[in-house]
Amino acid sequence: MFSFARFLSSFAATKAEDGARGLMSALVRIDPKAATEAELKVMEANVDKAGNLVRQFRQDFEREQMEAAAAEKRFADLLAACEVLRTQIDDPNTSEDRKTSLTTSLERAVKKLEELEPEVHREREEAESAHAVLEDADAQYKAMVEDLAQARSRITAAMRDMQRAQIAEDRAKADAERAAQLAGLRANKTDNLGSALQTFEQEAARARGHAEVLKTKAQVLGKTTDDDTNLTQALASVQTKALPGANVGDRLAALKARQGTQGALPSPKS
């Protein structure tokens, strides 16, 4: 049961992280510049926090270093005093009472040294540990500063590249629009000219055809009138209709001529 609960907790945390990354990606797509500035501010805040930690670790190291130096100095001073006492004890001119007193003092000093030695060792270790922490934090801080600088540089380069790509895209769109417009002009010009030419050609063909018909008709009529006397007389006999504007005598003659050609009406049968 505990393992399943831990699994659910981990699963929920993972889904929350996925959701946060998805939301961040959506925000970046909506407004990449604002999202980038926000991300840079987060990085700057982390760098500032790391810098404050480095300053704090440096202060801790300096304090530990001073404490270790003070403990080492006390130990060294006490050790030197022990050497002085020992020298005085070993001096032949020192009286026995003085030697007894010096020996007692030396014993107390040595005991003090034995008590101080672990403290000196502990202070030295604490100073070394503080120095290691400081170096690690300082290295991480410098790496974060470098990462921030590189991020700014990459973002600047990416924004310039995006601007160049946008300009190229706009130019390509403009070129495509101009090409489409030019193609439309060419198509319209070609279509209109083709239609006009086709109309002209059709009209010319019709006119030529009609001219040929008229010419043929004229030739036929002219030939018939000139060469065939009988046909000419026949045509004259049927074309006696008075023209508009003719006088009364002409009109009357035309009526008689038509009546003569038609013949008498048949008489009714008895």
C-alpha positions in Angstrom: 0.0 0.0 0.0 2.8 2.4 0.9 4.6 1.7 -2.4 1.4 2.4 -4.4 0.8 5.6 -2.6 4.3 6.7 -3.3 3.8 5.7 -6.9 0.7 7.9 -7.1 2.6 10.8 -5.5 5.4 10.5 -8.0 2.9 10.1 -10.9 1.1 13.2 -9.9 4.3 15.2 -9.5 5.4 14.0 -13.0 2.1 15.0 -14.6 2.3 18.4 -12.8 5.7 18.9 -14.3 4.5 17.8 -17.7 1.6 20.2 -17.4 3.9 23.1 -16.4 6.2 22.4 -19.3 3.2 22.3 -21.7 1.9 25.6 -20.3 5.3 27.1 -20.7 5.6 25.9 -24.3 2.2 27.3 -25.0 3.2 30.7 -23.5 6.4 30.7 -25.5 4.4 30.1 -28.8 2.0 32.9 -27.9 4.6 35.5 -27.0 8.2 34.2 -27.4 9.8 37.5 -26.5 7.9 38.0 -23.2 8.4 34.3 -22.3 12.1 34.6 -23.0 12.4 37.7 -20.9 10.6 35.9 -18.1 12.9 32.9 -18.3 15.9 35.3 -18.2 14.6 37.0 -15.1 14.2 33.6 -13.5 17.8 32.8 -14.4 19.0 36.1 -13.1 17.1 35.6 -9.8 18.8 32.2 -9.4 22.2 33.7 -10.2 21.6 36.4 -7.6 20.5 33.8 -5.0 23.7 31.8 -5.8 25.8 34.9 -5.4 24.3 35.6 -2.0 25.0 32.0 -1.0 28.6 32.4 -2.1 29.0 35.6 0.0 27.5 33.8 3.0 29.8 30.8 2.5 32.8 33.1 2.1 31.9 34.8 5.4 31.5 31.4 7.1 34.9 30.3 5.7 36.6 33.4 6.9 35.1 33.0 10.4 36.2 29.3 10.5 39.6 30.2 9.2 40.0 32.9 11.9 38.9 30.4 14.6 41.2 27.8 13.3 44.1 30.3 13.2 43.3 31.4 16.7 43.3 27.8 18.0 46.5 27.1 16.3 48.1 30.2 17.7 47.0 29.3 21.2 48.4 25.8 20.7 51.7 27.1 19.3 52.0 29.7 22.0 51.4 27.2 24.7 53.8 24.7 23.1 56.5 27.4 23.0 55.8 28.2 26.7 56.3 24.5 27.5 59.7 24.7 25.7 60.7 27.7 27.8 59.6 25.9 31.0 61.6 22.8 30.0 64.6 24.8 29.2 64.4 26.5 32.6 64.0 23.1 34.3 67.0 21.7 32.5 69.1 24.8 33.4 71.8 23.7 36.0 71.5 27.0 37.7 67.9 26.5 38.5 67.3 25.6 42.2 65.4 22.5 43.1 62.4 24.4 44.5 62.3 26.4 41.3 62.5 23.2 39.3 59.6 21.7 41.2 57.5 24.7 40.6 58.5 24.8 36.9 57.8 21.1 36.5 54.3 21.6 37.9 53.7 24.4 35.5 55.0 22.3 32.6 52.7 19.5 33.5 49.7 21.8 33.5 50.8 23.3 30.1 51.2 19.9 28.6 47.8 18.8 29.9 46.4 22.0 28.4 48.1 21.2 25.1 46.6 17.7 25.1 43.1 19.2 25.6 43.7 21.9 23.0 45.0 19.6 20.3 41.5 18.1 19.3 40.1 21.5 19.3 42.8 22.7 16.9 42.2 19.7 14.7 38.4 20.3 14.7 38.8 24.0 13.9 41.2 23.1 11.1 38.7 20.6 9.6 35.8 23.0 9.9 37.9 25.7 8.1 38.8 23.2 5.4 35.2 22.1 5.0 34.0 25.7 4.8 36.7 26.3 2.2 35.5 23.3 0.1 31.9 24.4 0.3 32.9 27.9 -0.7 34.9 26.7 -3.7 32.0 24.4 -4.8 29.4 27.2 -4.5 31.7 29.7 -6.2 32.2 27.3 -9.1 28.5 26.7 -9.4 27.9 30.5 -9.3 30.4 31.1 -12.0 28.9 28.4 -14.1 25.4 29.9 -13.6 26.8 33.4 -14.6 28.3 31.8 -17.7 25.1 30.0 -18.5 23.1 33.3 -18.2 25.6 35.1 -20.5 25.4 32.3 -23.1 21.6 32.2 -22.8 21.5 35.9 -23.5 23.8 35.5 -26.4 21.8 32.6 -27.8 18.6 34.4 -27.4 19.9 37.5 -29.1 21.2 35.4 -32.0 17.9 33.5 -32.2 15.9 36.7 -32.2 18.2 38.1 -35.0 17.8 34.9 -36.9 14.0 35.0 -36.4 13.9 38.6 -37.6 15.9 37.7 -40.7 13.7 34.7 -41.3 10.6 36.9 -40.9 12.0 39.5 -43.3 12.8 36.7 -45.8 9.3 35.3 -45.4 7.8 38.7 -46.0 9.9 39.2 -49.0 9.0 35.8 -50.4 5.3 36.6 -49.8 5.6 39.9 -51.6 7.5 38.3 -54.5 4.8 35.6 -54.7 2.1 38.2 -54.7 3.8 40.2 -57.4 4.4 37.1 -59.4 0.7 36.2 -59.1 -0.3 39.7 -60.1 2.0 39.6 -63.0 0.7 36.1 -64.0 -2.8 37.5 -63.8 -1.9 40.4 -66.0 -0.3 38.1 -68.5 -3.3 35.8 -68.5 -5.8 38.6 -68.9 -3.7 40.1 -71.7 -3.4 36.8 -73.5 -7.1 36.0 -73.0 -8.3 39.4 -74.2 -6.0 39.4 -77.2 -7.0 35.9 -78.1 -10.7 36.7 -77.9 -10.2 39.8 -80.0 -8.2 37.9 -82.5 -10.7 35.1 -82.7 -13.5 37.6 -83.2 -11.6 39.4 -85.9 -10.7 36.1 -87.6 -14.3 34.8 -87.4 -15.7 38.1 -88.8 -13.1 38.2 -91.6 -14.0 34.6 -92.5 -17.7 35.3 -92.5 -17.1 38.4 -94.6 -15.0 36.5 -97.0 -17.6 33.7 -97.2 -20.4 36.2 -97.8 -18.3 38.0 -100.4 -17.7 34.7 -102.2 -21.4 34.0 -102.2 -22.2 37.4 -103.5 -19.5 37.1 -106.1 -20.7 33.6 -107.2 -24.3 34.9 -107.3 -23.2 37.9 -109.4 -21.3 35.7 -111.7 -24.2 33.3 -112.1 -26.7 36.0 -112.7 -24.4 37.9 -115.0 -23.6 34.8 -117.0 -27.3 33.8 -117.3 -28.3 37.3 -118.5 -25.5 37.7 -121.0 -25.4 34.1 -122.4 -28.9 32.8 -122.2 -31.4 34.9 -124.3 -34.4 32.8 -123.5 -33.7 33.1 -119.7 -33.3 36.8 -120.1 -36.6 37.1 -121.8 -38.2 34.9 -119.2 -36.8 37.0 -116.4 -38.0 40.2 -118.1 -41.5 38.7 -118.3 -41.7 38.0 -114.5 -39.9 41.2 -113.4 -42.5 43.6 -114.7 -43.6 44.6 -111.3 -43.6 48.3 -111.0 -41.0 49.8 -108.8 -42.1 52.1 -106.0 -42.5 55.6 -107.3 -43.4 54.5 -110.9 -46.2 56.4 -112.7 -49.7 55.1 -113.1 -49.2 54.0 -116.7 -46.2 51.9 -115.9 -48.0 50.3 -113.0 -51.1 49.5 -115.2 -48.8 47.9 -117.8 -47.2 45.8 -115.2 -50.6 44.5 -113.9 -51.7 43.6 -117.5 -48.4 41.8 -118.1 -48.8 39.7 -115.0 -52.4 38.9 -115.8 -51.4 37.9 -119.4 -48.8 35.5 -118.1 -51.2 33.9 -115.6 -53.8 33.0 -118.3 -57.6 32.9 -118.1 -59.4 31.4 -115.1 -61.0 28.1 -115.7 -64.7 28.2 -116.4 -67.0 26.3 -114.1 -68.1 22.9 -115.3 -71.7 22.6 -116.3 
